[in-house]
Amino acid sequence: MNGHGERSPDDLSSVDETETRRRYADAVARMTERHDPGDHV
């Protein structure tokens, strides 16, 4: 999944973590809407 080549561990961790959190949040939001569309209060 990561084809950025070789980068600093800190830089890669920061970017990867941020990207992962964004994708995770987006995925959770979609799953929540699909599974429980009427659970949003």
HTML snippet that shows the backbone in 3Dmol.js (N, CA, C, O; Angstrom):
<script src="https://3Dmol.org/build/3Dmol-min.js"></script>
<div id="view" style="width:600px;height:400px;position:relative"></div>
<script>
const pdb = `
ATOM      1  N   MET A   1       0.836  -1.205   0.000  1.00  0.00           N
ATOM      2  CA  MET A   1       0.000   0.000   0.000  1.00  0.00           C
ATOM      3  C   MET A   1       0.873   1.258   0.000  1.00  0.00           C
ATOM      4  O   MET A   1       0.497   2.286  -0.564  1.00  0.00           O
ATOM      5  N   ASN A   2       2.046   1.161   0.643  1.00  0.00           N
ATOM      6  CA  ASN A   2       2.922   2.335   0.711  1.00  0.00           C
ATOM      7  C   ASN A   2       3.992   2.249  -0.364  1.00  0.00           C
ATOM      8  O   ASN A   2       4.939   1.475  -0.225  1.00  0.00           O
ATOM      9  N   GLY A   3       3.864   3.027  -1.432  1.00  0.00           N
ATOM     10  CA  GLY A   3       4.847   3.004  -2.504  1.00  0.00           C
ATOM     11  C   GLY A   3       5.559   4.326  -2.587  1.00  0.00           C
ATOM     12  O   GLY A   3       5.852   4.821  -3.676  1.00  0.00           O
ATOM     13  N   HIS A   4       5.841   4.904  -1.422  1.00  0.00           N
ATOM     14  CA  HIS A   4       6.488   6.222  -1.382  1.00  0.00           C
ATOM     15  C   HIS A   4       8.008   6.090  -1.402  1.00  0.00           C
ATOM     16  O   HIS A   4       8.717   7.096  -1.364  1.00  0.00           O
ATOM     17  N   GLY A   5       8.516   4.852  -1.461  1.00  0.00           N
ATOM     18  CA  GLY A   5       9.965   4.675  -1.435  1.00  0.00           C
ATOM     19  C   GLY A   5      10.478   4.744  -0.008  1.00  0.00           C
ATOM     20  O   GLY A   5       9.724   4.528   0.941  1.00  0.00           O
ATOM     21  N   GLU A   6      11.763   5.045   0.144  1.00  0.00           N
ATOM     22  CA  GLU A   6      12.346   5.103   1.486  1.00  0.00           C
ATOM     23  C   GLU A   6      12.272   6.514   2.044  1.00  0.00           C
ATOM     24  O   GLU A   6      12.763   7.457   1.423  1.00  0.00           O
ATOM     25  N   ARG A   7      11.670   6.662   3.198  1.00  0.00           N
ATOM     26  CA  ARG A   7      11.587   7.970   3.853  1.00  0.00           C
ATOM     27  C   ARG A   7      11.962   7.820   5.322  1.00  0.00           C
ATOM     28  O   ARG A   7      12.169   6.709   5.810  1.00  0.00           O
ATOM     29  N   SER A   8      12.046   8.929   6.008  1.00  0.00           N
ATOM     30  CA  SER A   8      12.388   8.890   7.430  1.00  0.00           C
ATOM     31  C   SER A   8      11.271   8.184   8.198  1.00  0.00           C
ATOM     32  O   SER A   8      10.095   8.414   7.915  1.00  0.00           O
ATOM     33  N   PRO A   9      11.610   7.338   9.155  1.00  0.00           N
ATOM     34  CA  PRO A   9      10.613   6.612   9.956  1.00  0.00           C
ATOM     35  C   PRO A   9       9.590   7.550  10.579  1.00  0.00           C
ATOM     36  O   PRO A   9       8.395   7.251  10.592  1.00  0.00           O
ATOM     37  N   ASP A  10      10.056   8.683  11.094  1.00  0.00           N
ATOM     38  CA  ASP A  10       9.143   9.624  11.745  1.00  0.00           C
ATOM     39  C   ASP A  10       8.177  10.220  10.729  1.00  0.00           C
ATOM     40  O   ASP A  10       6.975  10.304  10.977  1.00  0.00           O
ATOM     41  N   ASP A  11       8.713  10.632   9.583  1.00  0.00           N
ATOM     42  CA  ASP A  11       7.881  11.261   8.560  1.00  0.00           C
ATOM     43  C   ASP A  11       6.861  10.257   8.027  1.00  0.00           C
ATOM     44  O   ASP A  11       5.682  10.575   7.871  1.00  0.00           O
ATOM     45  N   LEU A  12       7.330   9.047   7.751  1.00  0.00           N
ATOM     46  CA  LEU A  12       6.449   8.020   7.214  1.00  0.00           C
ATOM     47  C   LEU A  12       5.363   7.665   8.226  1.00  0.00           C
ATOM     48  O   LEU A  12       4.201   7.479   7.863  1.00  0.00           O
ATOM     49  N   SER A  13       5.749   7.575   9.493  1.00  0.00           N
ATOM     50  CA  SER A  13       4.783   7.243  10.539  1.00  0.00           C
ATOM     51  C   SER A  13       3.716   8.315  10.646  1.00  0.00           C
ATOM     52  O   SER A  13       2.530   8.007  10.760  1.00  0.00           O
ATOM     53  N   SER A  14       4.129   9.569  10.610  1.00  0.00           N
ATOM     54  CA  SER A  14       3.181  10.673  10.748  1.00  0.00           C
ATOM     55  C   SER A  14       2.197  10.681   9.586  1.00  0.00           C
ATOM     56  O   SER A  14       0.984  10.759   9.783  1.00  0.00           O
ATOM     57  N   VAL A  15       2.734  10.597   8.374  1.00  0.00           N
ATOM     58  CA  VAL A  15       1.877  10.632   7.188  1.00  0.00           C
ATOM     59  C   VAL A  15       0.970   9.412   7.154  1.00  0.00           C
ATOM     60  O   VAL A  15      -0.227   9.527   6.893  1.00  0.00           O
ATOM     61  N   ASP A  16       1.544   8.244   7.418  1.00  0.00           N
ATOM     62  CA  ASP A  16       0.779   7.008   7.366  1.00  0.00           C
ATOM     63  C   ASP A  16      -0.320   7.008   8.425  1.00  0.00           C
ATOM     64  O   ASP A  16      -1.447   6.587   8.165  1.00  0.00           O
ATOM     65  N   GLU A  17       0.017   7.482   9.611  1.00  0.00           N
ATOM     66  CA  GLU A  17      -0.962   7.500  10.702  1.00  0.00           C
ATOM     67  C   GLU A  17      -2.119   8.437  10.371  1.00  0.00           C
ATOM     68  O   GLU A  17      -3.283   8.097  10.580  1.00  0.00           O
ATOM     69  N   THR A  18      -1.790   9.620   9.852  1.00  0.00           N
ATOM     70  CA  THR A  18      -2.834  10.586   9.508  1.00  0.00           C
ATOM     71  C   THR A  18      -3.723  10.034   8.406  1.00  0.00           C
ATOM     72  O   THR A  18      -4.948  10.123   8.490  1.00  0.00           O
ATOM     73  N   GLU A  19      -3.118   9.472   7.384  1.00  0.00           N
ATOM     74  CA  GLU A  19      -3.879   8.911   6.261  1.00  0.00           C
ATOM     75  C   GLU A  19      -4.755   7.766   6.747  1.00  0.00           C
ATOM     76  O   GLU A  19      -5.916   7.650   6.354  1.00  0.00           O
ATOM     77  N   THR A  20      -4.194   6.925   7.603  1.00  0.00           N
ATOM     78  CA  THR A  20      -4.956   5.788   8.118  1.00  0.00           C
ATOM     79  C   THR A  20      -6.149   6.264   8.933  1.00  0.00           C
ATOM     80  O   THR A  20      -7.247   5.721   8.807  1.00  0.00           O
ATOM     81  N   ARG A  21      -5.939   7.276   9.767  1.00  0.00           N
ATOM     82  CA  ARG A  21      -7.039   7.791  10.590  1.00  0.00           C
ATOM     83  C   ARG A  21      -8.139   8.357   9.713  1.00  0.00           C
ATOM     84  O   ARG A  21      -9.320   8.143   9.985  1.00  0.00           O
ATOM     85  N   ARG A  22      -7.767   9.079   8.660  1.00  0.00           N
ATOM     86  CA  ARG A  22      -8.778   9.662   7.768  1.00  0.00           C
ATOM     87  C   ARG A  22      -9.571   8.575   7.072  1.00  0.00           C
ATOM     88  O   ARG A  22     -10.799   8.631   7.012  1.00  0.00           O
ATOM     89  N   ARG A  23      -8.863   7.584   6.545  1.00  0.00           N
ATOM     90  CA  ARG A  23      -9.550   6.493   5.842  1.00  0.00           C
ATOM     91  C   ARG A  23     -10.409   5.692   6.811  1.00  0.00           C
ATOM     92  O   ARG A  23     -11.522   5.290   6.470  1.00  0.00           O
ATOM     93  N   TYR A  24      -9.898   5.457   8.018  1.00  0.00           N
ATOM     94  CA  TYR A  24     -10.637   4.694   9.015  1.00  0.00           C
ATOM     95  C   TYR A  24     -11.920   5.424   9.398  1.00  0.00           C
ATOM     96  O   TYR A  24     -12.988   4.817   9.477  1.00  0.00           O
ATOM     97  N   ALA A  25     -11.807   6.732   9.636  1.00  0.00           N
ATOM     98  CA  ALA A  25     -12.974   7.531  10.010  1.00  0.00           C
ATOM     99  C   ALA A  25     -14.001   7.514   8.888  1.00  0.00           C
ATOM    100  O   ALA A  25     -15.200   7.390   9.137  1.00  0.00           O
ATOM    101  N   ASP A  26     -13.527   7.639   7.652  1.00  0.00           N
ATOM    102  CA  ASP A  26     -14.436   7.656   6.507  1.00  0.00           C
ATOM    103  C   ASP A  26     -15.118   6.300   6.356  1.00  0.00           C
ATOM    104  O   ASP A  26     -16.318   6.227   6.092  1.00  0.00           O
ATOM    105  N   ALA A  27     -14.350   5.232   6.524  1.00  0.00           N
ATOM    106  CA  ALA A  27     -14.904   3.886   6.406  1.00  0.00           C
ATOM    107  C   ALA A  27     -15.938   3.634   7.496  1.00  0.00           C
ATOM    108  O   ALA A  27     -17.001   3.072   7.231  1.00  0.00           O
ATOM    109  N   VAL A  28     -15.628   4.046   8.714  1.00  0.00           N
ATOM    110  CA  VAL A  28     -16.558   3.865   9.834  1.00  0.00           C
ATOM    111  C   VAL A  28     -17.847   4.644   9.579  1.00  0.00           C
ATOM    112  O   VAL A  28     -18.943   4.153   9.850  1.00  0.00           O
ATOM    113  N   ALA A  29     -17.706   5.853   9.058  1.00  0.00           N
ATOM    114  CA  ALA A  29     -18.881   6.680   8.781  1.00  0.00           C
ATOM    115  C   ALA A  29     -19.773   5.992   7.747  1.00  0.00           C
ATOM    116  O   ALA A  29     -20.995   5.964   7.892  1.00  0.00           O
ATOM    117  N   ARG A  30     -19.157   5.444   6.713  1.00  0.00           N
ATOM    118  CA  ARG A  30     -19.940   4.764   5.674  1.00  0.00           C
ATOM    119  C   ARG A  30     -20.605   3.517   6.230  1.00  0.00           C
ATOM    120  O   ARG A  30     -21.781   3.265   5.968  1.00  0.00           O
ATOM    121  N   MET A  31     -19.854   2.737   6.995  1.00  0.00           N
ATOM    122  CA  MET A  31     -20.406   1.516   7.572  1.00  0.00           C
ATOM    123  C   MET A  31     -21.551   1.844   8.523  1.00  0.00           C
ATOM    124  O   MET A  31     -22.561   1.141   8.550  1.00  0.00           O
ATOM    125  N   THR A  32     -21.394   2.899   9.292  1.00  0.00           N
ATOM    126  CA  THR A  32     -22.434   3.295  10.239  1.00  0.00           C
ATOM    127  C   THR A  32     -23.706   3.678   9.499  1.00  0.00           C
ATOM    128  O   THR A  32     -24.804   3.314   9.920  1.00  0.00           O
ATOM    129  N   GLU A  33     -23.565   4.408   8.405  1.00  0.00           N
ATOM    130  CA  GLU A  33     -24.738   4.830   7.643  1.00  0.00           C
ATOM    131  C   GLU A  33     -25.431   3.632   7.007  1.00  0.00           C
ATOM    132  O   GLU A  33     -26.659   3.582   6.935  1.00  0.00           O
ATOM    133  N   ARG A  34     -24.643   2.672   6.551  1.00  0.00           N
ATOM    134  CA  ARG A  34     -25.225   1.504   5.888  1.00  0.00           C
ATOM    135  C   ARG A  34     -25.870   0.554   6.886  1.00  0.00           C
ATOM    136  O   ARG A  34     -26.968   0.049   6.652  1.00  0.00           O
ATOM    137  N   HIS A  35     -25.186   0.313   8.001  1.00  0.00           N
ATOM    138  CA  HIS A  35     -25.692  -0.639   8.991  1.00  0.00           C
ATOM    139  C   HIS A  35     -26.823  -0.037   9.820  1.00  0.00           C
ATOM    140  O   HIS A  35     -27.862  -0.669  10.010  1.00  0.00           O
ATOM    141  N   ASP A  36     -26.622   1.173  10.307  1.00  0.00           N
ATOM    142  CA  ASP A  36     -27.642   1.809  11.146  1.00  0.00           C
ATOM    143  C   ASP A  36     -27.974   3.210  10.625  1.00  0.00           C
ATOM    144  O   ASP A  36     -27.525   4.207  11.192  1.00  0.00           O
ATOM    145  N   PRO A  37     -28.757   3.285   9.551  1.00  0.00           N
ATOM    146  CA  PRO A  37     -29.100   4.588   8.963  1.00  0.00           C
ATOM    147  C   PRO A  37     -29.997   5.411   9.868  1.00  0.00           C
ATOM    148  O   PRO A  37     -30.026   6.636   9.754  1.00  0.00           O
ATOM    149  N   GLY A  38     -30.727   4.768  10.764  1.00  0.00           N
ATOM    150  CA  GLY A  38     -31.659   5.500  11.621  1.00  0.00           C
ATOM    151  C   GLY A  38     -31.127   5.633  13.036  1.00  0.00           C
ATOM    152  O   GLY A  38     -31.860   6.031  13.942  1.00  0.00           O
ATOM    153  N   ASP A  39     -29.856   5.303  13.234  1.00  0.00           N
ATOM    154  CA  ASP A  39     -29.277   5.364  14.572  1.00  0.00           C
ATOM    155  C   ASP A  39     -28.669   6.736  14.854  1.00  0.00           C
ATOM    156  O   ASP A  39     -28.247   7.028  15.973  1.00  0.00           O
ATOM    157  N   HIS A  40     -28.633   7.586  13.797  1.00  0.00           N
ATOM    158  CA  HIS A  40     -28.075   8.932  13.985  1.00  0.00           C
ATOM    159  C   HIS A  40     -29.083   9.814  14.707  1.00  0.00           C
ATOM    160  O   HIS A  40     -30.184  10.039  14.204  1.00  0.00           O
ATOM    161  N   VAL A  41     -28.715  10.317  15.886  1.00  0.00           N
ATOM    162  CA  VAL A  41     -29.642  11.149  16.655  1.00  0.00           C
ATOM    163  C   VAL A  41     -29.180  12.594  16.610  1.00  0.00           C
ATOM    164  O   VAL A  41     -29.821  13.466  17.196  1.00  0.00           O
TER     165      VAL A  41
END
`;
const viewer = $3Dmol.createViewer("view");
viewer.addModel(pdb, "pdb");
viewer.setStyle({}, {cartoon: {color: "spectrum"}});
viewer.zoomTo();
viewer.render();
</script>
